[in-house]
Structures are given as structure tokens and as C-alpha cells.
């Protein structure tokens, strides 16, 4: 099974996908005139000013839901794996893919807002919706929807729950074993899997609103606590921080783990962590209540910064400053750098736990286990939200009432399996899910750009209204030459009708 997973990954994560992710981010950075820099202040303003409605969640809630998908095991175990397999230089390429990826995140999230729909009193949208409406290719949209249900309902949750199980074993030990059809399983992981599945079931059967309310409280809290601990460790070693930074830069271009290893692992784990281009963020973006589609695109671009430039960098600096890592090229058995015992698992959260524990003795391992629980658990919730959106897309054509229930059961089973599985198998499955979605979504948004340029047109329209100093933004897709944006066409017509009635009433009075 593991050999099959590795073979599939070798095809999906070929150098072509690595450079497609980087090249797409660079391309959209240029065509949006560095939107991620020019509108940084506006991103922050929008983050705090949005309001929710009966149909949609606020910009902050949408950011929290998407961040709960972005900030997860990848920020703790994923960064460790990037350093362990690609060397310190992999961190530099994570930064690069985050900077350029912010422009990609703007494009895909604005597309999601433009082509969203209202269904059963809530907003739905995402790549499947904008692929169908902007590209006019329903078959391609269906392929993406099915792939996303597979990735977010089965493959990706396995990675998140695996991080929780491994971190708890690092704290409490195996606690004995139990024999099952999956082999001999540590009781610690079995207890953890049972607890996670019970809590998960309670929340996902409560609906999208419950997910949004839960994540808007948990995500900022856990990210802040994690970064504070990281800052403490960095401050205690501030004298060697410049040297660490220079080692990241130098190794990015003369990688110790071999040519391409730093770039490959940096981009792979960067995309896995911040999800720019993967097509997951647009689902939360579509659910937001905003005055103009570009507003949510800007908010989602900001989330890439939070994920990689803050949280991932915090992890990387803790690991490198405390020298709590080994470096071994993938497929090799020779350690190029050995600071820890040779049997420390590279693809798990051990590097990060050891890093914190080396400074805050006795505190590091349980703290990282707790942080990882919140990071990973909220990410699993975001994955369910995304998978459910694509179930809704399929149900527009073929009504299968039990499909949502089946999705919930399968997701809970995947989470249980992931918690007790071996890290290498779990990460391999997760990489397939990420790569599959990234290929389909990136090709889709590039084709949509050359066909209609909806996100760029929306950005220019938003900037024109900003320059005019409007107090309430509006969006008229027809005037911009954007077709099939039915939700916004109806909203604009309704707003105009209400404005006309108000003017007539005032004139009569």
C-alpha cells in the first residue's frame, strides 16, 4: 500500500507541479500589480469590518474557517519534514511560495465570490462552481468536485489526525498495545482516535454555522499562543538568529540535501500548509457576506501571510535555533546532519516538540501536543466544510439525500484510521490529495483568467470605487463583462430597485 502511495505521489508531485505552483503565483502577482503588497492595509481593515448575515458568515469568520484549513499539522510536522528532508533552505522556498501564493489566493477566492450561489439559506461556492460558470466545462467541474470530496473527506484528514496521535505518543508513550486488523496499535492512539471522532461527530452534525463559530474562537487563540511561545524561544537565542537566517538563505541555493530537494520540499510543504492554489480556501471565501467580491479575495490573501510567514516561520526558527533536527534526503538512509537520535521520526511533530522542550523543559511536548490537537482538529472541520460544499455541487444535478450523511461517516472513519496509522503512510495519502486538487484548480484558474479575467476586473472595479471614495461598495458583473455571476446580478438589480423606490418615496414626500 505504501509503495503504491509513493508511486502515485511521484507522478503527481513531479517537478512540473512544483514549478507550476511557483510560476502561477508569479504570474498572478504581476497581472494584479503585486496586490499582496499594494493592498496590505486594506486587507487588515476588511478583516475587522465585515458582518455576517443569515445566509453568509463574516469576513473574519471566513478567514477563521480558511485559516483552520491552512493552519494545521503542516505548520508543525510539515515544516519539520521540509527541514528534515530538504534542509534549512526549504524554509526559504516556503516563504517564496507564500508570497507569490498570496496573489493566487486572491484570484481563486475572488472567483469563488463572483460565482457563488445561495442554497438552502446559505452561500455555496468554490472551484467546481467557478469552473462550471466561468469555463463552461461542467465535466471538468465534476472531476474537481469528486477529487475534492476524496481529498478532503478521506486523504487529508488522515494527515491531520495522525499528527495528533503521534504527538500524544511522544508525551504519554504507547500505553500498551491492542491487536486489530490494522496490526498492533498503541492504546494511546486508540483512546485519542475515539475521543477525536466523538467530538468531531458532535460538531459536523451541527452544520456550517457551528463550524464557523467554533473556528473563529479557537483559531486566533491557538495561533497566538503558539507564536508567543515561539517568540520566547527566539528571544532567548536572539544572538544566533542572524546566523540561522543566513543559513536558510545560503542553503536555499546550495542545498545540503541535494539539487532540487530544498525547492521541492519547500514548495510541497508550503502549498500543503498555506493551500494557495490548492482550491480549498475558495470554499470558505464563497461563504462570506461582503459588499464586493474583491474584498474577500484580499482577506484570503492575507491568510496566506498568517499561515506561512508567521506560524510556519515560528516553527522553523524554533527548530533551527535549538538544533532540534536531522537532515536525511528522501529515500536515503544516511543522515547529512545529525543533532538528534537517528530514530527520531522526521515526518512527525517530534522536531518541534523537542525544540520547545529543550528550552521549556517538561512543557514543550505537552504544549505542542495540545497546539497540534487544536491546529489539526480545526483543519479537519474545514476539510468537512469543503467536502460538503462539493457534495452540494453534485446534488444540484443528482439528488442523493444520504450523500452528506455518508460523507460524515467516512470522514470520521478516516480520522480514526489516520490517528492510529504510521506517519509515512498518512503523509503520502495527504500529498496525493493536495497534489490532485492543486493540478485541477491551478489549470482551471489560469484558463478562466485568459477567458474572462473576472478576478482582475473585480479588482480594478474595487480600486475605482475606492478612489471615488464610496461609502458602500457595489458590484455589477454585467457592466464589467462578467457572465453567469447570477447571484451578484440579482443582488445589484435588487439594490437598484430599492434605491429607486427610496428616491421616489422621498420625491413624493
DOGU-346715 format. One record per residue (C-alpha): residue number from 0; residue in three letters; x, y, z negated. Coordinates in steps of 0.2 Angstrom, whole numbers. Each point is the difference from the previous one (the first is absolute). Layout:
// DOGU-346715
<site NUM; "ALA"; <X; Y; Z>>,
...
***
This chain:
// DOGU-346715
<site 0; "UNK"; <0; 0; 0>>,
<site 1; "UNK"; <14; 12; -5>>,
<site 2; "UNK"; <9; -4; 16>>,
<site 3; "UNK"; <-15; 4; 10>>,
<site 4; "UNK"; <-3; 16; -9>>,
<site 5; "UNK"; <18; 5; 4>>,
<site 6; "UNK"; <-1; -4; 18>>,
<site 7; "UNK"; <-16; 11; 2>>,
<site 8; "UNK"; <9; 14; -9>>,
<site 9; "UNK"; <15; -1; 11>>,
<site 10; "UNK"; <-11; 3; 15>>,
<site 11; "UNK"; <-11; 14; -8>>,
<site 12; "UNK"; <14; 9; -8>>,
<site 13; "UNK"; <12; 0; 15>>,
<site 14; "UNK"; <10; 16; 2>>,
<site 15; "UNK"; <-13; 6; 12>>,
<site 16; "UNK"; <-12; 3; -14>>,
<site 17; "UNK"; <13; 8; -11>>,
<site 18; "UNK"; <4; 13; 13>>,
<site 19; "UNK"; <-18; 2; 5>>,
<site 20; "UNK"; <-4; 5; -18>>,
<site 21; "UNK"; <14; 13; 0>>,
<site 22; "UNK"; <-3; 6; 18>>,
<site 23; "UNK"; <-18; 2; -3>>,
<site 24; "UNK"; <3; 11; -15>>,
<site 25; "UNK"; <12; 10; 9>>,
<site 26; "UNK"; <-11; 3; 15>>,
<site 27; "UNK"; <-15; 5; -11>>,
<site 28; "UNK"; <11; 12; -10>>,
<site 29; "UNK"; <5; 9; 16>>,
<site 30; "UNK"; <-17; 1; 8>>,
<site 31; "UNK"; <-8; 7; -17>>,
<site 32; "UNK"; <15; 12; -2>>,
<site 33; "UNK"; <6; -8; -16>>,
<site 34; "UNK"; <-18; 0; -8>>,
<site 35; "UNK"; <8; -8; -16>>,
<site 36; "UNK"; <11; 15; -3>>,
<site 37; "UNK"; <-11; 14; 7>>,
<site 38; "UNK"; <-15; -4; -10>>,
<site 39; "UNK"; <7; -6; -17>>,
<site 40; "UNK"; <-8; 13; -10>>,
<site 41; "UNK"; <-17; -3; 8>>,
<site 42; "UNK"; <2; -18; -3>>,
<site 43; "UNK"; <1; 3; -19>>,
<site 44; "UNK"; <-14; 13; 0>>,
<site 45; "UNK"; <-12; -12; 9>>,
<site 46; "UNK"; <5; -14; -12>>,
<site 47; "UNK"; <-8; 10; -15>>,
<site 48; "UNK"; <-14; 9; 9>>,
<site 49; "UNK"; <-11; -14; 7>>,
<site 50; "UNK"; <-17; -6; -6>>,
<site 51; "UNK"; <-9; -16; 1>>,
<site 52; "UNK"; <-17; -3; 7>>,
<site 53; "UNK"; <-13; -14; -1>>,
<site 54; "UNK"; <7; -7; 16>>,
<site 55; "UNK"; <18; 3; -2>>,
<site 56; "UNK"; <14; 2; -13>>,
<site 57; "UNK"; <11; 15; -3>>,
<site 58; "UNK"; <16; 3; 8>>,
<site 59; "UNK"; <9; -4; -16>>,
<site 60; "UNK"; <-10; -16; -2>>,
<site 61; "UNK"; <5; -5; 18>>,
<site 62; "UNK"; <18; 4; -4>>,
<site 63; "UNK"; <-1; -10; -16>>,
<site 64; "UNK"; <-8; -15; 10>>,
<site 65; "UNK"; <13; 1; 14>>,
<site 66; "UNK"; <14; 3; -13>>,
<site 67; "UNK"; <-6; -16; -9>>,
<site 68; "UNK"; <3; -9; 16>>,
<site 69; "UNK"; <17; 9; 3>>,
<site 70; "UNK"; <7; 0; -18>>,
<site 71; "UNK"; <1; -19; -4>>,
<site 72; "UNK"; <12; -14; -1>>,
<site 73; "UNK"; <10; 7; 14>>,
<site 74; "UNK"; <5; 15; -10>>,
<site 75; "UNK"; <8; -12; -14>>,
<site 76; "UNK"; <4; -17; 8>>,
<site 77; "UNK"; <0; 6; 18>>,
<site 78; "UNK"; <14; 14; -3>>,
<site 79; "UNK"; <10; -13; -10>>,
<site 80; "UNK"; <-1; -12; 15>>,
<site 81; "UNK"; <5; 14; 12>>,
<site 82; "UNK"; <16; 3; -10>>,
<site 83; "UNK"; <3; -19; -3>>,
<site 84; "UNK"; <-1; -5; 18>>,
<site 85; "UNK"; <5; 17; 9>>,
<site 86; "UNK"; <11; 8; -13>>,
<site 87; "UNK"; <-1; 18; -7>>,
<site 88; "UNK"; <-2; 7; 18>>,
<site 89; "UNK"; <-17; -7; 2>>,
<site 90; "UNK"; <-6; 13; -12>>,
<site 91; "UNK"; <5; 14; 12>>,
<site 92; "UNK"; <-10; -8; 14>>,
<site 93; "UNK"; <-15; -2; -12>>,
<site 94; "UNK"; <1; 19; -2>>,
<site 95; "UNK"; <1; 3; 19>>,
<site 96; "UNK"; <-15; -11; 4>>,
<site 97; "UNK"; <-10; 9; -14>>,
<site 98; "UNK"; <4; 17; 7>>,
<site 99; "UNK"; <-4; -4; 18>>,
<site 100; "UNK"; <-14; -11; -6>>,
<site 101; "UNK"; <-9; 14; -8>>,
<site 102; "UNK"; <-4; 7; 17>>,
<site 103; "UNK"; <-6; -17; 6>>,
<site 104; "UNK"; <-11; -1; -16>>,
<site 105; "UNK"; <-7; 17; 5>>,
<site 106; "UNK"; <-5; -6; 17>>,
<site 107; "UNK"; <-8; -16; -5>>,
<site 108; "UNK"; <-9; 7; -15>>,
<site 109; "UNK"; <-7; 15; 10>>,
<site 110; "UNK"; <-6; -12; 14>>,
<site 111; "UNK"; <-9; -10; -14>>,
<site 112; "UNK"; <-9; 15; -5>>,
<site 113; "UNK"; <-5; 6; 17>>,
<site 114; "UNK"; <-8; -17; 5>>,
<site 115; "UNK"; <-7; -5; -17>>,
<site 116; "UNK"; <-18; -6; -2>>,
<site 117; "UNK"; <-13; 1; -14>>,
<site 118; "UNK"; <-6; -17; -5>>,
<site 119; "UNK"; <-12; -5; -14>>,
<site 120; "UNK"; <3; 17; -8>>,
<site 121; "UNK"; <19; -1; 0>>,
<site 122; "UNK"; <14; 5; 13>>,
<site 123; "UNK"; <8; -14; 10>>,
<site 124; "UNK"; <15; 2; 11>>,
<site 125; "UNK"; <18; -5; 5>>,
<site 126; "UNK"; <10; -7; 15>>,
<site 127; "UNK"; <-14; -12; 6>>,
<site 128; "UNK"; <-12; 15; 1>>,
<site 129; "UNK"; <12; 12; 9>>,
<site 130; "UNK"; <7; -13; 11>>,
<site 131; "UNK"; <-18; -4; 6>>,
<site 132; "UNK"; <-6; 18; 2>>,
<site 133; "UNK"; <16; 9; 6>>,
<site 134; "UNK"; <7; -14; 11>>,
<site 135; "UNK"; <-16; -8; 5>>,
<site 136; "UNK"; <7; -17; -3>>,
<site 137; "UNK"; <-11; -10; -11>>,
<site 138; "UNK"; <9; -16; 2>>,
<site 139; "UNK"; <16; 8; -6>>,
<site 140; "UNK"; <-9; 7; -15>>,
<site 141; "UNK"; <-7; -17; -4>>,
<site 142; "UNK"; <18; -7; 0>>,
<site 143; "UNK"; <5; 13; -12>>,
<site 144; "UNK"; <-15; -2; -12>>,
<site 145; "UNK"; <3; -19; -1>>,
<site 146; "UNK"; <19; 2; -2>>,
<site 147; "UNK"; <-4; 12; -14>>,
<site 148; "UNK"; <-12; -11; -9>>,
<site 149; "UNK"; <13; -14; 1>>,
<site 150; "UNK"; <14; 12; -6>>,
<site 151; "UNK"; <-9; 9; -14>>,
<site 152; "UNK"; <-11; -14; -5>>,
<site 153; "UNK"; <13; -14; -1>>,
<site 154; "UNK"; <18; 4; 5>>,
<site 155; "UNK"; <4; 17; -9>>,
<site 156; "UNK"; <-9; -4; -17>>,
<site 157; "UNK"; <12; -15; -2>>,
<site 158; "UNK"; <15; 12; -1>>,
<site 159; "UNK"; <-8; 11; -12>>,
<site 160; "UNK"; <-6; -13; -13>>,
<site 161; "UNK"; <17; -9; 2>>,
<site 162; "UNK"; <9; 15; -6>>,
<site 163; "UNK"; <-11; 0; -16>>,
<site 164; "UNK"; <3; -19; -3>>,
<site 165; "UNK"; <19; 2; 2>>,
<site 166; "UNK"; <2; 15; -11>>,
<site 167; "UNK"; <-10; -9; -14>>,
<site 168; "UNK"; <11; -15; 1>>,
<site 169; "UNK"; <15; 11; -2>>,
<site 170; "UNK"; <-8; 7; -16>>,
<site 171; "UNK"; <-8; -16; -8>>,
<site 172; "UNK"; <9; -14; 9>>,
<site 173; "UNK"; <-9; -15; 8>>,
<site 174; "UNK"; <-10; -4; -16>>,
<site 175; "UNK"; <0; -18; 6>>,
<site 176; "UNK"; <-7; -8; 16>>,
<site 177; "UNK"; <-15; -8; 7>>,
<site 178; "UNK"; <-1; -12; 14>>,
<site 179; "UNK"; <-12; 4; 15>>,
<site 180; "UNK"; <-2; -3; 18>>,
<site 181; "UNK"; <11; 16; 2>>,
<site 182; "UNK"; <14; -9; -10>>,
<site 183; "UNK"; <7; 4; -17>>,
<site 184; "UNK"; <-6; 17; -5>>,
<site 185; "UNK"; <5; 11; -15>>,
<site 186; "UNK"; <-14; 2; -12>>,
<site 187; "UNK"; <5; 19; -1>>,
<site 188; "UNK"; <-5; 2; 18>>,
<site 189; "UNK"; <-16; -10; -2>>,
<site 190; "UNK"; <-6; 10; -14>>,
<site 191; "UNK"; <4; 16; 9>>,
<site 192; "UNK"; <-8; -6; 16>>,
<site 193; "UNK"; <-16; -4; -10>>,
<site 194; "UNK"; <0; 17; -8>>,
<site 195; "UNK"; <3; 10; 16>>,
<site 196; "UNK"; <-14; -10; 10>>,
<site 197; "UNK"; <-13; 4; -14>>,
<site 198; "UNK"; <4; 18; -1>>,
<site 199; "UNK"; <1; 1; 19>>,
<site 200; "UNK"; <-17; -8; 2>>,
<site 201; "UNK"; <-8; 12; -12>>,
<site 202; "UNK"; <6; 15; 10>>,
<site 203; "UNK"; <-2; -5; 18>>,
<site 204; "UNK"; <-18; -6; -3>>,
<site 205; "UNK"; <-3; 18; -6>>,
<site 206; "UNK"; <2; 8; 17>>,
<site 207; "UNK"; <11; 14; 8>>,
<site 208; "UNK"; <-5; 13; -12>>,
<site 209; "UNK"; <6; -10; -15>>,
<site 210; "UNK"; <17; -3; 9>>,
<site 211; "UNK"; <2; 19; 3>>,
<site 212; "UNK"; <-4; 4; -18>>,
<site 213; "UNK"; <12; -13; -7>>,
<site 214; "UNK"; <14; 5; 12>>,
<site 215; "UNK"; <-1; 19; -3>>,
<site 216; "UNK"; <3; -3; -18>>,
<site 217; "UNK"; <13; -14; 0>>,
<site 218; "UNK"; <11; 5; 15>>,
<site 219; "UNK"; <6; 17; -6>>,
<site 220; "UNK"; <2; -6; -17>>,
<site 221; "UNK"; <11; -15; 5>>,
<site 222; "UNK"; <10; 9; 13>>,
<site 223; "UNK"; <4; 14; -13>>,
<site 224; "UNK"; <5; -11; -14>>,
<site 225; "UNK"; <11; -10; 12>>,
<site 226; "UNK"; <9; 16; 7>>,
<site 227; "UNK"; <2; 7; -18>>,
<site 228; "UNK"; <10; -16; -5>>,
<site 229; "UNK"; <10; 1; 16>>,
<site 230; "UNK"; <4; 18; -3>>,
<site 231; "UNK"; <6; -5; -18>>,
<site 232; "UNK"; <12; -13; 7>>,
<site 233; "UNK"; <6; 11; 14>>,
<site 234; "UNK"; <3; 15; -13>>,
<site 235; "UNK"; <10; -12; -11>>,
<site 236; "UNK"; <12; -3; 15>>,
<site 237; "UNK"; <-1; 16; 9>>,
<site 238; "UNK"; <19; 1; 2>>,
<site 239; "UNK"; <0; -15; 12>>,
<site 240; "UNK"; <-15; 5; 10>>,
<site 241; "UNK"; <9; 9; 13>>,
<site 242; "UNK"; <11; -15; 3>>,
<site 243; "UNK"; <-15; -11; 1>>,
<site 244; "UNK"; <-8; 12; 13>>,
<site 245; "UNK"; <16; 0; 10>>,
<site 246; "UNK"; <0; -19; 0>>,
<site 247; "UNK"; <-18; -1; 7>>,
<site 248; "UNK"; <5; 12; 14>>,
<site 249; "UNK"; <17; -9; 4>>,
<site 250; "UNK"; <-8; -17; 0>>,
<site 251; "UNK"; <-14; 5; 11>>,
<site 252; "UNK"; <12; 2; 15>>,
<site 253; "UNK"; <14; -13; -5>>,
<site 254; "UNK"; <-12; -13; -8>>,
<site 255; "UNK"; <9; -12; -12>>,
<site 256; "UNK"; <-13; -14; 4>>,
<site 257; "UNK"; <3; 0; 19>>,
<site 258; "UNK"; <-5; 10; 15>>,
<site 259; "UNK"; <-18; 4; 0>>,
<site 260; "UNK"; <-4; -7; -17>>,
<site 261; "UNK"; <-1; 17; -9>>,
<site 262; "UNK"; <-12; 7; 14>>,
<site 263; "UNK"; <-10; -16; 1>>,
<site 264; "UNK"; <-3; -2; -18>>,
<site 265; "UNK"; <-2; 18; -3>>,
<site 266; "UNK"; <-13; 2; 13>>,
<site 267; "UNK"; <-9; -16; -4>>,
<site 268; "UNK"; <-2; 3; -18>>,
<site 269; "UNK"; <-3; 19; 3>>,
<site 270; "UNK"; <-15; -4; 11>>,
<site 271; "UNK"; <-6; -13; -12>>,
<site 272; "UNK"; <1; 12; -14>>,
<site 273; "UNK"; <-7; 17; 8>>,
<site 274; "UNK"; <-10; -9; 13>>,
<site 275; "UNK"; <2; 14; 12>>,
<site 276; "UNK"; <-6; -7; 17>>,
<site 277; "UNK"; <-6; -16; -7>>,
<site 278; "UNK"; <-18; 5; 1>>,
<site 279; "UNK"; <-5; -2; -18>>,
<site 280; "UNK"; <0; 18; -6>>,
<site 281; "UNK"; <-13; 5; 13>>,
<site 282; "UNK"; <-13; -10; -8>>,
<site 283; "UNK"; <0; 10; -16>>,
<site 284; "UNK"; <2; 16; 10>>,
<site 285; "UNK"; <-16; -3; 10>>,
<site 286; "UNK"; <-9; -2; -17>>,
<site 287; "UNK"; <4; 18; -6>>,
<site 288; "UNK"; <-12; 14; 0>>,
<site 289; "UNK"; <8; 15; 9>>,
<site 290; "UNK"; <-4; 16; 10>>,
<site 291; "UNK"; <12; -4; 14>>,
<site 292; "UNK"; <8; -17; 5>>,
<site 293; "UNK"; <18; 8; 0>>,
<site 294; "UNK"; <-2; 3; -18>>,
<site 295; "UNK"; <0; -18; -5>>,
<site 296; "UNK"; <14; -4; 13>>,
<site 297; "UNK"; <11; 13; -10>>,
<site 298; "UNK"; <-4; -8; -17>>,
<site 299; "UNK"; <4; -17; 6>>,
<site 300; "UNK"; <17; 6; 7>>,
<site 301; "UNK"; <4; 7; -17>>,
<site 302; "UNK"; <-3; -18; -7>>,
<site 303; "UNK"; <14; -7; 10>>,
<site 304; "UNK"; <12; 13; -9>>,
<site 305; "UNK"; <-7; -6; -17>>,
<site 306; "UNK"; <3; -18; 4>>,
<site 307; "UNK"; <17; 0; 7>>,
<site 308; "UNK"; <9; 16; -4>>,
<site 309; "UNK"; <-6; -1; -18>>,
<site 310; "UNK"; <-4; -17; -6>>,
<site 311; "UNK"; <11; -11; 11>>,
<site 312; "UNK"; <15; 12; -2>>,
<site 313; "UNK"; <-3; -1; -19>>,
<site 314; "UNK"; <2; -19; 1>>,
<site 315; "UNK"; <15; 1; 11>>,
<site 316; "UNK"; <9; 12; -11>>,
<site 317; "UNK"; <-3; -10; -16>>,
<site 318; "UNK"; <6; -16; 9>>,
<site 319; "UNK"; <16; 8; 7>>,
<site 320; "UNK"; <5; 11; -14>>,
<site 321; "UNK"; <-1; -15; -12>>,
<site 322; "UNK"; <8; -12; 12>>,
<site 323; "UNK"; <-14; -12; -2>>,
<site 324; "UNK"; <1; -8; 17>>,
<site 325; "UNK"; <8; -13; 11>>,
<site 326; "UNK"; <2; 1; 19>>,
<site 327; "UNK"; <-2; -15; 10>>,
<site 328; "UNK"; <-4; 0; 19>>,
<site 329; "UNK"; <-16; -9; 4>>,
<site 330; "UNK"; <4; -18; 5>>,
<site 331; "UNK"; <17; 0; -8>>,
<site 332; "UNK"; <5; -8; -17>>,
<site 333; "UNK"; <15; 12; -3>>,
<site 334; "UNK"; <-2; 15; -11>>,
<site 335; "UNK"; <8; 16; 7>>,
<site 336; "UNK"; <-3; 9; -16>>,
<site 337; "UNK"; <-2; -9; -17>>,
<site 338; "UNK"; <-5; 10; -15>>,
<site 339; "UNK"; <-12; -12; -7>>,
<site 340; "UNK"; <-2; -19; -2>>,
<site 341; "UNK"; <0; -9; 17>>,
<site 342; "UNK"; <-17; -8; -4>>,
<site 343; "UNK"; <-9; 17; -2>>,
<site 344; "UNK"; <-14; 0; 13>>,
<site 345; "UNK"; <2; 14; 12>>,
<site 346; "UNK"; <-17; 1; 7>>,
<site 347; "UNK"; <-9; 2; -17>>,
<site 348; "UNK"; <-1; 14; -13>>,
<site 349; "UNK"; <16; -6; -10>>,
<site 350; "UNK"; <12; 13; 6>>,
<site 351; "UNK"; <-12; 14; -6>>,
<site 352; "UNK"; <-4; -9; -16>>,
<site 353; "UNK"; <19; -2; -4>>,
<site 354; "UNK"; <4; 18; 5>>,
<site 355; "UNK"; <-13; 7; -13>>,
<site 356; "UNK"; <5; -13; -13>>,
<site 357; "UNK"; <18; 4; 2>>,
<site 358; "UNK"; <-3; 18; -7>>,
<site 359; "UNK"; <-16; -3; -10>>,
<site 360; "UNK"; <4; -16; -8>>,
<site 361; "UNK"; <-15; -11; -3>>,
<site 362; "UNK"; <-12; 12; 8>>,
<site 363; "UNK"; <5; -1; 19>>,
<site 364; "UNK"; <-7; -18; 4>>,
<site 365; "UNK"; <-17; 3; -8>>,
<site 366; "UNK"; <-2; 17; 6>>,
<site 367; "UNK"; <3; -5; 18>>,
<site 368; "UNK"; <-11; -14; -2>>,
<site 369; "UNK"; <-14; 11; -6>>,
<site 370; "UNK"; <4; 13; 14>>,
<site 371; "UNK"; <0; -13; 13>>,
<site 372; "UNK"; <-17; -7; -6>>,
<site 373; "UNK"; <-8; 17; 3>>,
<site 374; "UNK"; <10; 3; 16>>,
<site 375; "UNK"; <-5; -17; 7>>,
<site 376; "UNK"; <-17; -1; -6>>,
<site 377; "UNK"; <-6; 16; 7>>,
<site 378; "UNK"; <8; -4; 16>>,
<site 379; "UNK"; <-10; -16; 1>>,
<site 380; "UNK"; <-16; 10; -3>>,
<site 381; "UNK"; <5; 11; 15>>,
<site 382; "UNK"; <3; -15; 11>>,
<site 383; "UNK"; <-18; -6; -4>>,
<site 384; "UNK"; <-6; 17; 4>>,
<site 385; "UNK"; <9; -1; 17>>,
<site 386; "UNK"; <-6; -17; 4>>,
<site 387; "UNK"; <-18; 4; -5>>,
<site 388; "UNK"; <1; 15; 12>>,
<site 389; "UNK"; <4; -12; 14>>,
<site 390; "UNK"; <-13; -12; -5>>,
<site 391; "UNK"; <-12; 14; 2>>,
<site 392; "UNK"; <7; 4; 17>>,
<site 393; "UNK"; <-4; -18; 6>>,
<site 394; "UNK"; <-17; 0; -8>>,
<site 395; "UNK"; <-5; 15; 11>>,
<site 396; "UNK"; <0; -13; 14>>,
<site 397; "UNK"; <-3; -17; -8>>,
<site 398; "UNK"; <-10; 0; -16>>,
<site 399; "UNK"; <8; -13; -12>>,
<site 400; "UNK"; <-8; 5; -17>>,
<site 401; "UNK"; <12; -12; -10>>,
<site 402; "UNK"; <16; 6; 8>>,
<site 403; "UNK"; <3; 13; -14>>,
<site 404; "UNK"; <-3; -13; -14>>,
<site 405; "UNK"; <12; -13; 9>>,
<site 406; "UNK"; <13; 14; 1>>,
<site 407; "UNK"; <0; 3; -18>>,
<site 408; "UNK"; <1; -19; -4>>,
<site 409; "UNK"; <15; -2; 12>>,
<site 410; "UNK"; <9; 16; -7>>,
<site 411; "UNK"; <-2; -7; -18>>,
<site 412; "UNK"; <7; -17; 6>>,
<site 413; "UNK"; <15; 9; 9>>,
<site 414; "UNK"; <4; 10; -16>>,
<site 415; "UNK"; <0; -16; -10>>,
<site 416; "UNK"; <11; -9; 12>>,
<site 417; "UNK"; <12; 15; 2>>,
<site 418; "UNK"; <2; 2; -19>>,
<site 419; "UNK"; <6; -18; -2>>,
<site 420; "UNK"; <10; -1; 17>>,
<site 421; "UNK"; <19; 1; 3>>,
<site 422; "UNK"; <5; 18; 5>>,
<site 423; "UNK"; <8; -4; 16>>,
<site 424; "UNK"; <-16; -8; 7>>,
<site 425; "UNK"; <-11; 14; -7>>,
<site 426; "UNK"; <11; 14; 8>>,
<site 427; "UNK"; <1; -10; 17>>,
<site 428; "UNK"; <-19; 0; 0>>,
<site 429; "UNK"; <-1; 18; -4>>,
<site 430; "UNK"; <12; 5; 14>>,
<site 431; "UNK"; <-10; -9; 13>>,
<site 432; "UNK"; <-16; 10; -6>>,
<site 433; "UNK"; <10; 17; 1>>,
<site 434; "UNK"; <8; -4; 16>>,
<site 435; "UNK"; <-16; -6; 9>>,
<site 436; "UNK"; <-10; 16; -5>>,
<site 437; "UNK"; <15; 12; 4>>,
<site 438; "UNK"; <2; -7; 18>>,
<site 439; "UNK"; <-19; 1; 3>>,
<site 440; "UNK"; <-3; 17; -8>>,
<site 441; "UNK"; <16; 9; 7>>,
<site 442; "UNK"; <-4; -5; 18>>,
<site 443; "UNK"; <-18; 6; -3>>,
<site 444; "UNK"; <4; 17; -6>>,
<site 445; "UNK"; <13; 3; 13>>,
<site 446; "UNK"; <-12; -5; 14>>,
<site 447; "UNK"; <-14; 11; -8>>,
<site 448; "UNK"; <13; 15; -1>>,
<site 449; "UNK"; <3; -1; 19>>,
<site 450; "UNK"; <-18; -2; 4>>,
<site 451; "UNK"; <-8; 13; -10>>,
<site 452; "UNK"; <12; 8; -14>>,
<site 453; "UNK"; <-14; 1; -13>>,
<site 454; "UNK"; <10; 2; -15>>,
<site 455; "UNK"; <11; 14; 8>>,
<site 456; "UNK"; <-15; 9; 6>>,
<site 457; "UNK"; <-7; -1; -17>>,
<site 458; "UNK"; <16; 7; -7>>,
<site 459; "UNK"; <0; 15; 12>>,
<site 460; "UNK"; <-18; 4; -4>>,
<site 461; "UNK"; <3; -1; -19>>,
<site 462; "UNK"; <15; 12; 2>>,
<site 463; "UNK"; <-10; 12; 10>>,
<site 464; "UNK"; <-14; 1; -13>>,
<site 465; "UNK"; <14; 2; -13>>,
<site 466; "UNK"; <7; 15; 9>>,
<site 467; "UNK"; <-18; 7; 2>>,
<site 468; "UNK"; <-1; -1; -19>>,
<site 469; "UNK"; <-17; -10; 0>>,
<site 470; "UNK"; <-7; -4; -17>>,
<site 471; "UNK"; <-9; -16; 6>>,
<site 472; "UNK"; <8; -11; 13>>,
<site 473; "UNK"; <-10; -8; 14>>,
<site 474; "UNK"; <4; -13; 13>>,
<site 475; "UNK"; <-9; 0; 17>>,
<site 476; "UNK"; <8; -15; 10>>,
<site 477; "UNK"; <-10; 4; 16>>,
<site 478; "UNK"; <8; 17; 1>>,
<site 479; "UNK"; <18; -8; -2>>,
<site 480; "UNK"; <-4; -13; 14>>,
<site 481; "UNK"; <-1; -15; -13>>,
<site 482; "UNK"; <-13; -13; 5>>,
<site 483; "UNK"; <-9; -13; -11>>,
<site 484; "UNK"; <3; 10; -16>>,
<site 485; "UNK"; <-19; -3; -4>>,
<site 486; "UNK"; <1; 4; -18>>,
<site 487; "UNK"; <8; 17; 2>>,
<site 488; "UNK"; <-11; 4; 15>>,
<site 489; "UNK"; <-15; -3; -11>>,
<site 490; "UNK"; <7; 9; -15>>,
<site 491; "UNK"; <5; 16; 11>>,
<site 492; "UNK"; <-18; 0; 8>>,
<site 493; "UNK"; <-8; -1; -17>>,
<site 494; "UNK"; <11; 14; -8>>,
<site 495; "UNK"; <-4; 11; 15>>,
<site 496; "UNK"; <-19; -3; -2>>,
<site 497; "UNK"; <1; 4; -18>>,
<site 498; "UNK"; <9; 16; 3>>,
<site 499; "UNK"; <-12; 5; 14>>,
<site 500; "UNK"; <-15; -3; -12>>,
<site 501; "UNK"; <9; 10; -14>>,
<site 502; "UNK"; <3; 15; 12>>,
<site 503; "UNK"; <-18; -1; 6>>,
<site 504; "UNK"; <-7; 0; -17>>,
<site 505; "UNK"; <11; 15; -5>>,
<site 506; "UNK"; <-6; 9; 15>>,
<site 507; "UNK"; <-18; -3; -4>>,
<site 508; "UNK"; <2; 6; -18>>,
***
